Amino acid sequence: MNKRVGHGIVPLAVFCVFFLGSMARGEAQSEASLHLVRGMERASVGAFDEARKEFEASLKEDPSNATLLSSLKVLDDLDRRRIGSTYATLLFKGLNYLRQGMLEHAIEEFRKAIIMEPSYPRTYNLLGIVHSLAGDALRARADFQKALDLDPNLSEASYNLASLYYGAGDYQNAAAYFEMAVKNGASGADAYMNLGASYSFLKKFPESINAYLKAAKLAPQDPKAFYSLGMAYYMAEEYSKSRSCLVEARDLFEKRGDNKSVEEINVFLDKLTDTQKNLKTSEMQDQ
């Protein structure tokens, strides 16, 4: 195990995780995904009441799913007449294409929506996601920034823009936009994990520790949260707290059957023991 200053999750944009099919978490998640897919299909043909029922059924199984929450916000905006039914249909058609990996078709639907109503921020966020998946980081950044220009409180756009900066190695801007995201409601463990990693790369370890503490509180069974927190404590030379967190991470990895991570942490704990012994010897010599 290397001494790393940052150990965050892979910062995928909101929606991308679901649409790339990389968040399967057992039977409950599969059931939630089925409801989500059915909801997208119903919404893309204008059956919004049926879509809402599917989204709400999915939300019971997966209450933190950003795709579901954002889809429901679109329907709420429809109910408030902030957008019209034709506009909402275009958005969900685009999302359905995105779900299937048909990026060009998704871009076409989102651009149609923008021509119809250029001041709705969520559309630019969705367009940015597609451009990000297509590898066009410059356009994606411009899309997310446009969404924030229209609505500075849109946490999805802040999170996605932060993710782009993080991926580009611009940890100063990444930290700033992750902070903005959590301030405006992106309260999941992933947001705090990425915020903590950004601060670690900037060597701002007190801020990193604070973010990882929140991640661990939100995801107490996630070994990565405790591992990251332990490493941040280590870099801040708080060795006892580092050991405690790393032992917790090791035990959680062991419960998951991840023997490789368990072995790596044990090796690091041995090195940590040596570090603490050397520090104690140095302190005694200084007396």
C-alpha atoms as an extended CHARMM CRD file, in Angstrom:
* protein
*
       287  EXT
         1         1  MET       CA              0.0000000000        0.0000000000        0.0000000000  PROA      1               0.0000000000
         2         2  ASN       CA              1.5380000000        3.2990000000       -1.0550000000  PROA      2               0.0000000000
         3         3  LYS       CA              1.3570000000        6.4060000000        1.0600000000  PROA      3               0.0000000000
         4         4  ARG       CA             -1.1870000000        8.3150000000       -0.9840000000  PROA      4               0.0000000000
         5         5  VAL       CA             -2.5380000000       11.7520000000       -0.1970000000  PROA      5               0.0000000000
         6         6  GLY       CA             -5.8180000000       11.1740000000       -1.9800000000  PROA      6               0.0000000000
         7         7  HSD       CA             -7.9890000000        8.0970000000       -2.1670000000  PROA      7               0.0000000000
         8         8  GLY       CA            -11.4160000000        9.0670000000       -3.4500000000  PROA      8               0.0000000000
         9         9  ILE       CA            -13.9440000000        7.2850000000       -5.5570000000  PROA      9               0.0000000000
        10        10  VAL       CA            -13.8420000000        7.5270000000       -9.3310000000  PROA      10              0.0000000000
        11        11  PRO       CA            -15.6950000000       10.8280000000       -9.8220000000  PROA      11              0.0000000000
        12        12  LEU       CA            -18.4180000000        9.9680000000      -12.3040000000  PROA      12              0.0000000000
        13        13  ALA       CA            -21.0010000000       12.5920000000      -13.1260000000  PROA      13              0.0000000000
        14        14  VAL       CA            -24.5110000000       12.3380000000      -11.7570000000  PROA      14              0.0000000000
        15        15  PHE       CA            -26.5810000000        9.9940000000      -13.9660000000  PROA      15              0.0000000000
        16        16  CYS       CA            -23.4880000000        8.4400000000      -15.5520000000  PROA      16              0.0000000000
        17        17  VAL       CA            -23.1600000000        5.7170000000      -12.9610000000  PROA      17              0.0000000000
        18        18  PHE       CA            -26.6300000000        4.3870000000      -13.6260000000  PROA      18              0.0000000000
        19        19  PHE       CA            -26.5460000000        4.7100000000      -17.3720000000  PROA      19              0.0000000000
        20        20  LEU       CA            -23.2160000000        2.9040000000      -17.6320000000  PROA      20              0.0000000000
        21        21  GLY       CA            -24.6700000000        0.0690000000      -15.5770000000  PROA      21              0.0000000000
        22        22  SER       CA            -21.9320000000        0.0960000000      -12.9530000000  PROA      22              0.0000000000
        23        23  MET       CA            -24.0130000000        0.4930000000       -9.8130000000  PROA      23              0.0000000000
        24        24  ALA       CA            -25.6600000000       -2.9160000000       -9.5170000000  PROA      24              0.0000000000
        25        25  ARG       CA            -25.8870000000       -3.5830000000       -5.8090000000  PROA      25              0.0000000000
        26        26  GLY       CA            -27.8870000000       -6.7750000000       -5.4910000000  PROA      26              0.0000000000
        27        27  GLU       CA            -31.5390000000       -7.6450000000       -5.8590000000  PROA      27              0.0000000000
        28        28  ALA       CA            -32.9630000000       -4.4720000000       -4.3370000000  PROA      28              0.0000000000
        29        29  GLN       CA            -30.9050000000       -2.2990000000       -6.6680000000  PROA      29              0.0000000000
        30        30  SER       CA            -31.9990000000       -4.3850000000       -9.6680000000  PROA      30              0.0000000000
        31        31  GLU       CA            -35.6440000000       -3.9390000000       -8.7220000000  PROA      31              0.0000000000
        32        32  ALA       CA            -35.0660000000       -0.2030000000       -8.3490000000  PROA      32              0.0000000000
        33        33  SER       CA            -33.4090000000       -0.1140000000      -11.7640000000  PROA      33              0.0000000000
        34        34  LEU       CA            -36.3570000000       -1.8670000000      -13.3850000000  PROA      34              0.0000000000
        35        35  HSD       CA            -38.7580000000        0.7200000000      -11.9940000000  PROA      35              0.0000000000
        36        36  LEU       CA            -36.4320000000        3.4780000000      -13.1420000000  PROA      36              0.0000000000
        37        37  VAL       CA            -36.2320000000        2.1180000000      -16.6800000000  PROA      37              0.0000000000
        38        38  ARG       CA            -40.0040000000        1.7280000000      -16.8770000000  PROA      38              0.0000000000
        39        39  GLY       CA            -40.4220000000        5.2460000000      -15.5510000000  PROA      39              0.0000000000
        40        40  MET       CA            -38.0540000000        6.6400000000      -18.1780000000  PROA      40              0.0000000000
        41        41  GLU       CA            -39.9200000000        4.7950000000      -20.9050000000  PROA      41              0.0000000000
        42        42  ARG       CA            -43.3120000000        6.0690000000      -19.7250000000  PROA      42              0.0000000000
        43        43  ALA       CA            -42.0620000000        9.6390000000      -19.3360000000  PROA      43              0.0000000000
        44        44  SER       CA            -40.4940000000        9.6260000000      -22.8120000000  PROA      44              0.0000000000
        45        45  VAL       CA            -43.9640000000        9.1180000000      -24.3320000000  PROA      45              0.0000000000
        46        46  GLY       CA            -45.6310000000       11.6930000000      -22.0990000000  PROA      46              0.0000000000
        47        47  ALA       CA            -47.2080000000        9.3270000000      -19.5550000000  PROA      47              0.0000000000
        48        48  PHE       CA            -45.9630000000       11.3880000000      -16.6320000000  PROA      48              0.0000000000
        49        49  ASP       CA            -48.3520000000       10.1530000000      -13.9290000000  PROA      49              0.0000000000
        50        50  GLU       CA            -47.3680000000        6.5480000000      -14.6420000000  PROA      50              0.0000000000
        51        51  ALA       CA            -43.7050000000        7.5810000000      -14.7400000000  PROA      51              0.0000000000
        52        52  ARG       CA            -43.9460000000        9.2380000000      -11.3340000000  PROA      52              0.0000000000
        53        53  LYS       CA            -45.3930000000        6.0620000000       -9.8130000000  PROA      53              0.0000000000
        54        54  GLU       CA            -42.4830000000        4.0400000000      -11.2220000000  PROA      54              0.0000000000
        55        55  PHE       CA            -39.9130000000        6.5780000000       -9.9860000000  PROA      55              0.0000000000
        56        56  GLU       CA            -41.4460000000        6.6570000000       -6.5180000000  PROA      56              0.0000000000
        57        57  ALA       CA            -41.5050000000        2.8300000000       -6.3810000000  PROA      57              0.0000000000
        58        58  SER       CA            -37.8320000000        2.8290000000       -7.3530000000  PROA      58              0.0000000000
        59        59  LEU       CA            -37.0370000000        5.4740000000       -4.7550000000  PROA      59              0.0000000000
        60        60  LYS       CA            -38.3470000000        3.2140000000       -1.9750000000  PROA      60              0.0000000000
        61        61  GLU       CA            -35.6580000000        0.6830000000       -2.8960000000  PROA      61              0.0000000000
        62        62  ASP       CA            -32.9140000000        3.1850000000       -3.6260000000  PROA      62              0.0000000000
        63        63  PRO       CA            -33.6590000000        6.5020000000       -1.8460000000  PROA      63              0.0000000000
        64        64  SER       CA            -30.3110000000        8.1510000000       -2.6190000000  PROA      64              0.0000000000
        65        65  ASN       CA            -30.3250000000        7.5310000000       -6.3900000000  PROA      65              0.0000000000
        66        66  ALA       CA            -29.4510000000       10.8640000000       -8.0110000000  PROA      66              0.0000000000
        67        67  THR       CA            -31.0860000000        9.8900000000      -11.3030000000  PROA      67              0.0000000000
        68        68  LEU       CA            -34.4060000000        9.2420000000       -9.6110000000  PROA      68              0.0000000000
        69        69  LEU       CA            -34.2600000000       12.4000000000       -7.5480000000  PROA      69              0.0000000000
        70        70  SER       CA            -33.4400000000       14.5330000000      -10.5780000000  PROA      70              0.0000000000
        71        71  SER       CA            -36.1520000000       12.8490000000      -12.6720000000  PROA      71              0.0000000000
        72        72  LEU       CA            -38.6990000000       13.6190000000       -9.9760000000  PROA      72              0.0000000000
        73        73  LYS       CA            -37.4820000000       17.2360000000       -9.9040000000  PROA      73              0.0000000000
        74        74  VAL       CA            -38.1680000000       17.4710000000      -13.6410000000  PROA      74              0.0000000000
        75        75  LEU       CA            -41.6900000000       16.1720000000      -13.0280000000  PROA      75              0.0000000000
        76        76  ASP       CA            -42.1000000000       18.6510000000      -10.1630000000  PROA      76              0.0000000000
        77        77  ASP       CA            -41.0600000000       21.4660000000      -12.5000000000  PROA      77              0.0000000000
        78        78  LEU       CA            -43.6350000000       20.1730000000      -14.9650000000  PROA      78              0.0000000000
        79        79  ASP       CA            -46.3400000000       20.2510000000      -12.2800000000  PROA      79              0.0000000000
        80        80  ARG       CA            -45.3200000000       23.8000000000      -11.3670000000  PROA      80              0.0000000000
        81        81  ARG       CA            -45.5270000000       24.7130000000      -15.0640000000  PROA      81              0.0000000000
        82        82  ARG       CA            -41.9270000000       25.7890000000      -15.1210000000  PROA      82              0.0000000000
        83        83  ILE       CA            -41.6370000000       23.5850000000      -18.2030000000  PROA      83              0.0000000000
        84        84  GLY       CA            -44.2720000000       22.1920000000      -20.5560000000  PROA      84              0.0000000000
        85        85  SER       CA            -45.1810000000       18.5990000000      -21.3200000000  PROA      85              0.0000000000
        86        86  THR       CA            -43.5310000000       18.6600000000      -24.7500000000  PROA      86              0.0000000000
        87        87  TYR       CA            -40.3280000000       19.9400000000      -23.1860000000  PROA      87              0.0000000000
        88        88  ALA       CA            -40.3800000000       17.2950000000      -20.4680000000  PROA      88              0.0000000000
        89        89  THR       CA            -40.9550000000       14.5960000000      -23.0610000000  PROA      89              0.0000000000
        90        90  LEU       CA            -37.8580000000       15.7340000000      -24.9590000000  PROA      90              0.0000000000
        91        91  LEU       CA            -35.7760000000       15.5550000000      -21.7650000000  PROA      91              0.0000000000
        92        92  PHE       CA            -36.8990000000       12.0420000000      -20.9680000000  PROA      92              0.0000000000
        93        93  LYS       CA            -36.4000000000       10.9360000000      -24.5630000000  PROA      93              0.0000000000
        94        94  GLY       CA            -32.8420000000       12.1920000000      -24.2680000000  PROA      94              0.0000000000
        95        95  LEU       CA            -32.3890000000       10.3920000000      -20.9670000000  PROA      95              0.0000000000
        96        96  ASN       CA            -33.7360000000        7.1890000000      -22.4760000000  PROA      96              0.0000000000
        97        97  TYR       CA            -31.2310000000        7.4460000000      -25.3230000000  PROA      97              0.0000000000
        98        98  LEU       CA            -28.5040000000        8.1770000000      -22.8040000000  PROA      98              0.0000000000
        99        99  ARG       CA            -29.4820000000        5.0980000000      -20.8200000000  PROA      99              0.0000000000
       100       100  GLN       CA            -29.0010000000        3.0210000000      -23.9750000000  PROA      100             0.0000000000
       101       101  GLY       CA            -25.6630000000        4.6280000000      -24.7860000000  PROA      101             0.0000000000
       102       102  MET       CA            -27.0510000000        6.3920000000      -27.8750000000  PROA      102             0.0000000000
       103       103  LEU       CA            -25.2100000000        9.6330000000      -27.2160000000  PROA      103             0.0000000000
       104       104  GLU       CA            -25.8020000000       11.4220000000      -30.5190000000  PROA      104             0.0000000000
       105       105  HSD       CA            -29.5450000000       10.8410000000      -30.2580000000  PROA      105             0.0000000000
       106       106  ALA       CA            -29.4900000000       12.0840000000      -26.6640000000  PROA      106             0.0000000000
       107       107  ILE       CA            -27.6510000000       15.2670000000      -27.7290000000  PROA      107             0.0000000000
       108       108  GLU       CA            -30.2200000000       15.8470000000      -30.4730000000  PROA      108             0.0000000000
       109       109  GLU       CA            -33.1480000000       15.6560000000      -28.0240000000  PROA      109             0.0000000000
       110       110  PHE       CA            -31.4870000000       17.9210000000      -25.4660000000  PROA      110             0.0000000000
       111       111  ARG       CA            -30.6280000000       20.4880000000      -28.1390000000  PROA      111             0.0000000000
       112       112  LYS       CA            -34.2310000000       20.4790000000      -29.3200000000  PROA      112             0.0000000000
       113       113  ALA       CA            -35.2530000000       21.2000000000      -25.7550000000  PROA      113             0.0000000000
       114       114  ILE       CA            -32.7610000000       24.0610000000      -25.4460000000  PROA      114             0.0000000000
       115       115  ILE       CA            -34.0820000000       25.6640000000      -28.6430000000  PROA      115             0.0000000000
       116       116  MET       CA            -37.6000000000       25.4280000000      -27.2210000000  PROA      116             0.0000000000
       117       117  GLU       CA            -36.6400000000       26.8210000000      -23.7870000000  PROA      117             0.0000000000
       118       118  PRO       CA            -33.0300000000       28.0590000000      -23.4350000000  PROA      118             0.0000000000
       119       119  SER       CA            -33.3040000000       29.0910000000      -19.7790000000  PROA      119             0.0000000000
       120       120  TYR       CA            -33.9470000000       25.7130000000      -18.1100000000  PROA      120             0.0000000000
       121       121  PRO       CA            -30.7070000000       24.7760000000      -16.3050000000  PROA      121             0.0000000000
       122       122  ARG       CA            -31.2250000000       21.0140000000      -15.9530000000  PROA      122             0.0000000000
       123       123  THR       CA            -31.0720000000       20.5430000000      -19.7180000000  PROA      123             0.0000000000
       124       124  TYR       CA            -27.5530000000       21.9980000000      -19.8680000000  PROA      124             0.0000000000
       125       125  ASN       CA            -26.5170000000       19.7120000000      -17.0360000000  PROA      125             0.0000000000
       126       126  LEU       CA            -27.8220000000       16.7000000000      -18.9610000000  PROA      126             0.0000000000
       127       127  LEU       CA            -26.1080000000       17.8620000000      -22.1460000000  PROA      127             0.0000000000
       128       128  GLY       CA            -22.8740000000       18.2240000000      -20.2010000000  PROA      128             0.0000000000
       129       129  ILE       CA            -23.1670000000       14.6330000000      -19.0200000000  PROA      129             0.0000000000
       130       130  VAL       CA            -23.4970000000       13.3940000000      -22.5910000000  PROA      130             0.0000000000
       131       131  HSD       CA            -20.5210000000       15.4710000000      -23.7520000000  PROA      131             0.0000000000
       132       132  SER       CA            -18.5220000000       14.1610000000      -20.7940000000  PROA      132             0.0000000000
       133       133  LEU       CA            -19.3410000000       10.5590000000      -21.7110000000  PROA      133             0.0000000000
       134       134  ALA       CA            -18.4000000000       11.3410000000      -25.3190000000  PROA      134             0.0000000000
       135       135  GLY       CA            -14.9840000000       12.5440000000      -24.1410000000  PROA      135             0.0000000000
       136       136  ASP       CA            -15.5630000000       16.2210000000      -24.9270000000  PROA      136             0.0000000000
       137       137  ALA       CA            -14.5060000000       17.7690000000      -21.6240000000  PROA      137             0.0000000000
       138       138  LEU       CA            -14.4370000000       21.3530000000      -22.9300000000  PROA      138             0.0000000000
       139       139  ARG       CA            -18.0540000000       21.2770000000      -24.0830000000  PROA      139             0.0000000000
       140       140  ALA       CA            -19.0880000000       19.4390000000      -20.9400000000  PROA      140             0.0000000000
       141       141  ARG       CA            -17.4520000000       22.1020000000      -18.7780000000  PROA      141             0.0000000000
       142       142  ALA       CA            -19.2010000000       24.8640000000      -20.7100000000  PROA      142             0.0000000000
       143       143  ASP       CA            -22.5490000000       23.0620000000      -20.3510000000  PROA      143             0.0000000000
       144       144  PHE       CA            -22.2000000000       22.6080000000      -16.5900000000  PROA      144             0.0000000000
       145       145  GLN       CA            -21.0960000000       26.2250000000      -16.1810000000  PROA      145             0.0000000000
       146       146  LYS       CA            -24.1110000000       27.3930000000      -18.2100000000  PROA      146             0.0000000000
       147       147  ALA       CA            -26.3860000000       25.3830000000      -15.9260000000  PROA      147             0.0000000000
       148       148  LEU       CA            -24.8110000000       27.0910000000      -12.9060000000  PROA      148             0.0000000000
       149       149  ASP       CA            -25.0880000000       30.5100000000      -14.5290000000  PROA      149             0.0000000000
       150       150  LEU       CA            -28.8340000000       29.8880000000      -14.7990000000  PROA      150             0.0000000000
       151       151  ASP       CA            -29.1490000000       28.3020000000      -11.3530000000  PROA      151             0.0000000000
       152       152  PRO       CA            -26.1470000000       28.6710000000       -8.9910000000  PROA      152             0.0000000000
       153       153  ASN       CA            -27.8370000000       26.2940000000       -6.5310000000  PROA      153             0.0000000000
       154       154  LEU       CA            -28.0800000000       23.3500000000       -8.9390000000  PROA      154             0.0000000000
       155       155  SER       CA            -26.0190000000       20.8280000000       -6.9780000000  PROA      155             0.0000000000
       156       156  GLU       CA            -25.8950000000       18.2690000000       -9.8070000000  PROA      156             0.0000000000
       157       157  ALA       CA            -24.1190000000       20.7470000000      -12.0750000000  PROA      157             0.0000000000
       158       158  SER       CA            -21.6710000000       21.7550000000       -9.3250000000  PROA      158             0.0000000000
       159       159  TYR       CA            -20.8610000000       18.1110000000       -8.6390000000  PROA      159             0.0000000000
       160       160  ASN       CA            -20.3770000000       17.3060000000      -12.3010000000  PROA      160             0.0000000000
       161       161  LEU       CA            -18.1750000000       20.3360000000      -12.9120000000  PROA      161             0.0000000000
       162       162  ALA       CA            -16.1190000000       19.4190000000       -9.8410000000  PROA      162             0.0000000000
       163       163  SER       CA            -15.7290000000       15.9020000000      -11.2280000000  PROA      163             0.0000000000
       164       164  LEU       CA            -14.3360000000       17.2600000000      -14.4920000000  PROA      164             0.0000000000
       165       165  TYR       CA            -11.8110000000       19.4190000000      -12.6600000000  PROA      165             0.0000000000
       166       166  TYR       CA            -10.8680000000       16.4740000000      -10.4370000000  PROA      166             0.0000000000
       167       167  GLY       CA            -10.2840000000       14.2580000000      -13.4540000000  PROA      167             0.0000000000
       168       168  ALA       CA             -8.1070000000       16.9720000000      -15.0130000000  PROA      168             0.0000000000
       169       169  GLY       CA             -5.9830000000       17.2530000000      -11.8550000000  PROA      169             0.0000000000
       170       170  ASP       CA             -7.2680000000       20.7440000000      -10.9890000000  PROA      170             0.0000000000
       171       171  TYR       CA             -7.9310000000       19.9620000000       -7.3360000000  PROA      171             0.0000000000
       172       172  GLN       CA             -8.3540000000       23.6010000000       -6.2900000000  PROA      172             0.0000000000
       173       173  ASN       CA            -11.3870000000       24.0640000000       -8.5280000000  PROA      173             0.0000000000
       174       174  ALA       CA            -12.5550000000       20.5230000000       -7.7900000000  PROA      174             0.0000000000
       175       175  ALA       CA            -12.6380000000       21.2420000000       -4.0610000000  PROA      175             0.0000000000
       176       176  ALA       CA            -14.4310000000       24.5530000000       -4.6060000000  PROA      176             0.0000000000
       177       177  TYR       CA            -17.1950000000       23.0080000000       -6.7110000000  PROA      177             0.0000000000
       178       178  PHE       CA            -17.5550000000       19.9100000000       -4.5060000000  PROA      178             0.0000000000
       179       179  GLU       CA            -17.9840000000       22.3280000000       -1.5770000000  PROA      179             0.0000000000
       180       180  MET       CA            -20.6430000000       24.1640000000       -3.5690000000  PROA      180             0.0000000000
       181       181  ALA       CA            -22.3690000000       20.8740000000       -4.3710000000  PROA      181             0.0000000000
       182       182  VAL       CA            -22.6180000000       19.7030000000       -0.7650000000  PROA      182             0.0000000000
       183       183  LYS       CA            -23.7070000000       23.1900000000        0.3240000000  PROA      183             0.0000000000
       184       184  ASN       CA            -26.5940000000       22.9900000000       -2.1390000000  PROA      184             0.0000000000
       185       185  GLY       CA            -27.7850000000       19.5140000000       -1.2570000000  PROA      185             0.0000000000
       186       186  ALA       CA            -25.4040000000       16.8780000000       -2.6600000000  PROA      186             0.0000000000
       187       187  SER       CA            -25.2110000000       15.1340000000        0.7010000000  PROA      187             0.0000000000
       188       188  GLY       CA            -24.2440000000       11.5950000000       -0.3350000000  PROA      188             0.0000000000
       189       189  ALA       CA            -21.0550000000        9.9030000000        0.8390000000  PROA      189             0.0000000000
       190       190  ASP       CA            -19.5710000000       10.0410000000       -2.6700000000  PROA      190             0.0000000000
       191       191  ALA       CA            -19.6040000000       13.8530000000       -2.6780000000  PROA      191             0.0000000000
       192       192  TYR       CA            -17.7290000000       13.9860000000        0.6280000000  PROA      192             0.0000000000
       193       193  MET       CA            -15.3030000000       11.2840000000       -0.4950000000  PROA      193             0.0000000000
       194       194  ASN       CA            -14.3760000000       13.3030000000       -3.5580000000  PROA      194             0.0000000000
       195       195  LEU       CA            -14.2060000000       16.5050000000       -1.5430000000  PROA      195             0.0000000000
       196       196  GLY       CA            -11.8660000000       14.8080000000        0.9090000000  PROA      196             0.0000000000
       197       197  ALA       CA             -9.6840000000       13.4680000000       -1.8980000000  PROA      197             0.0000000000
       198       198  SER       CA             -9.4600000000       16.9210000000       -3.4900000000  PROA      198             0.0000000000
       199       199  TYR       CA             -8.3170000000       18.4780000000       -0.2230000000  PROA      199             0.0000000000
       200       200  SER       CA             -5.8190000000       15.6640000000        0.3170000000  PROA      200             0.0000000000
       201       201  PHE       CA             -4.2000000000       16.3350000000       -3.0400000000  PROA      201             0.0000000000
       202       202  LEU       CA             -3.9670000000       19.9940000000       -1.9840000000  PROA      202             0.0000000000
       203       203  LYS       CA             -2.3560000000       18.8350000000        1.2880000000  PROA      203             0.0000000000
       204       204  LYS       CA             -5.1580000000       20.4900000000        3.2420000000  PROA      204             0.0000000000
       205       205  PHE       CA             -5.5060000000       17.6000000000        5.6370000000  PROA      205             0.0000000000
       206       206  PRO       CA             -7.7790000000       19.1360000000        8.3100000000  PROA      206             0.0000000000
       207       207  GLU       CA            -10.3380000000       19.9000000000        5.5830000000  PROA      207             0.0000000000
       208       208  SER       CA             -9.8140000000       16.4520000000        4.0920000000  PROA      208             0.0000000000
       209       209  ILE       CA            -10.3520000000       14.7790000000        7.4600000000  PROA      209             0.0000000000
       210       210  ASN       CA            -13.5500000000       16.7320000000        8.0220000000  PROA      210             0.0000000000
       211       211  ALA       CA            -14.9350000000       15.6230000000        4.6440000000  PROA      211             0.0000000000
       212       212  TYR       CA            -13.9740000000       11.9750000000        5.1750000000  PROA      212             0.0000000000
       213       213  LEU       CA            -15.5430000000       12.0060000000        8.6430000000  PROA      213             0.0000000000
       214       214  LYS       CA            -18.8440000000       13.0260000000        7.0460000000  PROA      214             0.0000000000
       215       215  ALA       CA            -18.4620000000       10.3270000000        4.3900000000  PROA      215             0.0000000000
       216       216  ALA       CA            -17.8350000000        7.6750000000        7.0470000000  PROA      216             0.0000000000
       217       217  LYS       CA            -20.8820000000        8.8360000000        8.9930000000  PROA      217             0.0000000000
       218       218  LEU       CA            -23.0520000000        8.5800000000        5.8780000000  PROA      218             0.0000000000
       219       219  ALA       CA            -21.5830000000        5.2190000000        4.8060000000  PROA      219             0.0000000000
       220       220  PRO       CA            -20.5240000000        3.4250000000        8.0160000000  PROA      220             0.0000000000
       221       221  GLN       CA            -20.1510000000        0.0850000000        6.2210000000  PROA      221             0.0000000000
       222       222  ASP       CA            -17.9340000000        1.4200000000        3.4320000000  PROA      222             0.0000000000
       223       223  PRO       CA            -14.3070000000        0.4280000000        4.0230000000  PROA      223             0.0000000000
       224       224  LYS       CA            -13.0530000000        3.0070000000        1.5000000000  PROA      224             0.0000000000
       225       225  ALA       CA            -14.3690000000        5.8250000000        3.6800000000  PROA      225             0.0000000000
       226       226  PHE       CA            -12.4470000000        4.6010000000        6.7170000000  PROA      226             0.0000000000
       227       227  TYR       CA             -9.3520000000        3.8060000000        4.6710000000  PROA      227             0.0000000000
       228       228  SER       CA             -9.3510000000        7.3200000000        3.1900000000  PROA      228             0.0000000000
       229       229  LEU       CA             -9.9160000000        8.8560000000        6.6100000000  PROA      229             0.0000000000
       230       230  GLY       CA             -7.0840000000        6.7740000000        8.0460000000  PROA      230             0.0000000000
       231       231  MET       CA             -4.7070000000        7.8960000000        5.3160000000  PROA      231             0.0000000000
       232       232  ALA       CA             -5.6650000000       11.5410000000        5.8320000000  PROA      232             0.0000000000
       233       233  TYR       CA             -4.9540000000       11.1910000000        9.5520000000  PROA      233             0.0000000000
       234       234  TYR       CA             -1.6260000000        9.5810000000        8.6810000000  PROA      234             0.0000000000
       235       235  MET       CA             -0.6360000000       12.4560000000        6.4020000000  PROA      235             0.0000000000
       236       236  ALA       CA             -1.6200000000       14.8520000000        9.2010000000  PROA      236             0.0000000000
       237       237  GLU       CA              0.6710000000       12.8160000000       11.5140000000  PROA      237             0.0000000000
       238       238  GLU       CA             -2.2190000000       11.8170000000       13.7690000000  PROA      238             0.0000000000
       239       239  TYR       CA             -1.0130000000        8.2440000000       13.9210000000  PROA      239             0.0000000000
       240       240  SER       CA             -3.2760000000        6.8240000000       16.6300000000  PROA      240             0.0000000000
       241       241  LYS       CA             -6.4030000000        7.9950000000       14.8220000000  PROA      241             0.0000000000
       242       242  SER       CA             -4.9500000000        6.7330000000       11.5720000000  PROA      242             0.0000000000
       243       243  ARG       CA             -4.4610000000        3.2710000000       13.0580000000  PROA      243             0.0000000000
       244       244  SER       CA             -7.9990000000        3.1600000000       14.4440000000  PROA      244             0.0000000000
       245       245  CYS       CA             -9.5420000000        4.0400000000       11.0760000000  PROA      245             0.0000000000
       246       246  LEU       CA             -7.3300000000        1.6560000000        9.1160000000  PROA      246             0.0000000000
       247       247  VAL       CA             -8.1980000000       -1.2150000000       11.4620000000  PROA      247             0.0000000000
       248       248  GLU       CA            -11.8850000000       -0.4280000000       10.9180000000  PROA      248             0.0000000000
       249       249  ALA       CA            -11.3240000000       -0.3860000000        7.1580000000  PROA      249             0.0000000000
       250       250  ARG       CA             -9.4710000000       -3.6950000000        7.3170000000  PROA      250             0.0000000000
       251       251  ASP       CA            -12.2760000000       -5.3540000000        9.2680000000  PROA      251             0.0000000000
       252       252  LEU       CA            -14.8750000000       -4.1030000000        6.7950000000  PROA      252             0.0000000000
       253       253  PHE       CA            -12.8010000000       -5.3110000000        3.8300000000  PROA      253             0.0000000000
       254       254  GLU       CA            -12.4800000000       -8.6740000000        5.5610000000  PROA      254             0.0000000000
       255       255  LYS       CA            -16.2580000000       -8.9450000000        5.9080000000  PROA      255             0.0000000000
       256       256  ARG       CA            -16.4760000000       -8.3880000000        2.1450000000  PROA      256             0.0000000000
       257       257  GLY       CA            -13.9260000000      -11.0800000000        1.4590000000  PROA      257             0.0000000000
       258       258  ASP       CA            -11.4420000000       -8.5980000000       -0.0080000000  PROA      258             0.0000000000
       259       259  ASN       CA             -8.3070000000      -10.3850000000        1.1670000000  PROA      259             0.0000000000
       260       260  LYS       CA             -5.9700000000       -8.3130000000       -1.0060000000  PROA      260             0.0000000000
       261       261  SER       CA             -7.0030000000       -5.0690000000        0.6730000000  PROA      261             0.0000000000
       262       262  VAL       CA             -6.7930000000       -6.7290000000        4.0980000000  PROA      262             0.0000000000
       263       263  GLU       CA             -3.2260000000       -7.8320000000        3.3710000000  PROA      263             0.0000000000
       264       264  GLU       CA             -2.2120000000       -4.3970000000        2.0890000000  PROA      264             0.0000000000
       265       265  ILE       CA             -3.6070000000       -2.6690000000        5.1680000000  PROA      265             0.0000000000
       266       266  ASN       CA             -1.8240000000       -5.1170000000        7.4680000000  PROA      266             0.0000000000
       267       267  VAL       CA              1.4640000000       -4.3350000000        5.7290000000  PROA      267             0.0000000000
       268       268  PHE       CA              0.8330000000       -0.6230000000        6.1410000000  PROA      268             0.0000000000
       269       269  LEU       CA             -0.1280000000       -1.0500000000        9.7970000000  PROA      269             0.0000000000
       270       270  ASP       CA              3.2440000000       -2.7260000000       10.3990000000  PROA      270             0.0000000000
       271       271  LYS       CA              4.9590000000        0.2970000000        8.8240000000  PROA      271             0.0000000000
       272       272  LEU       CA              2.8100000000        2.5680000000       10.9490000000  PROA      272             0.0000000000
       273       273  THR       CA              3.9510000000        0.7140000000       14.0560000000  PROA      273             0.0000000000
       274       274  ASP       CA              7.5740000000        1.3200000000       13.0410000000  PROA      274             0.0000000000
       275       275  THR       CA              6.8230000000        5.0000000000       12.4440000000  PROA      275             0.0000000000
       276       276  GLN       CA              5.2840000000        5.3630000000       15.8950000000  PROA      276             0.0000000000
       277       277  LYS       CA              8.2200000000        3.5490000000       17.5390000000  PROA      277             0.0000000000
       278       278  ASN       CA             10.7410000000        5.7590000000       15.7470000000  PROA      278             0.0000000000
       279       279  LEU       CA              8.8010000000        8.8530000000       16.7540000000  PROA      279             0.0000000000
       280       280  LYS       CA              8.7180000000        7.7640000000       20.3660000000  PROA      280             0.0000000000
       281       281  THR       CA             12.4640000000        7.0500000000       20.3370000000  PROA      281             0.0000000000
       282       282  SER       CA             13.1450000000       10.4540000000       18.7980000000  PROA      282             0.0000000000
       283       283  GLU       CA             11.0350000000       12.1710000000       21.4420000000  PROA      283             0.0000000000
       284       284  MET       CA             12.9200000000       10.3730000000       24.2330000000  PROA      284             0.0000000000
       285       285  GLN       CA             16.2770000000       11.4020000000       22.7800000000  PROA      285             0.0000000000
       286       286  ASP       CA             15.1460000000       15.0270000000       22.6290000000  PROA      286             0.0000000000
       287       287  GLN       CA             14.3090000000       15.0630000000       26.3310000000  PROA      287             0.0000000000
